[in-house]
Amino acid sequence: MNKGYYEVGFGIENIFKISRIDFTWRLTDTTAPNVYQFIVKPSFKLSF
């Protein structure tokens, strides 16, 4: 993949004070092989 693409997304943060969920949609070049059009990415963060 040598060309650019567009994505749009949003996240929900501070779930139980330690986690975040990001939702991302790919807007262009969605027919390429091994490319997801939608992805959910959870993450965790500990701070003291």
Secondary structure, 3 states (H helix, E strand, C coil): CCCCCCEEEEEEEEECCCEEEEEEEECCCCCCCCCCCEEEEEEECCCC
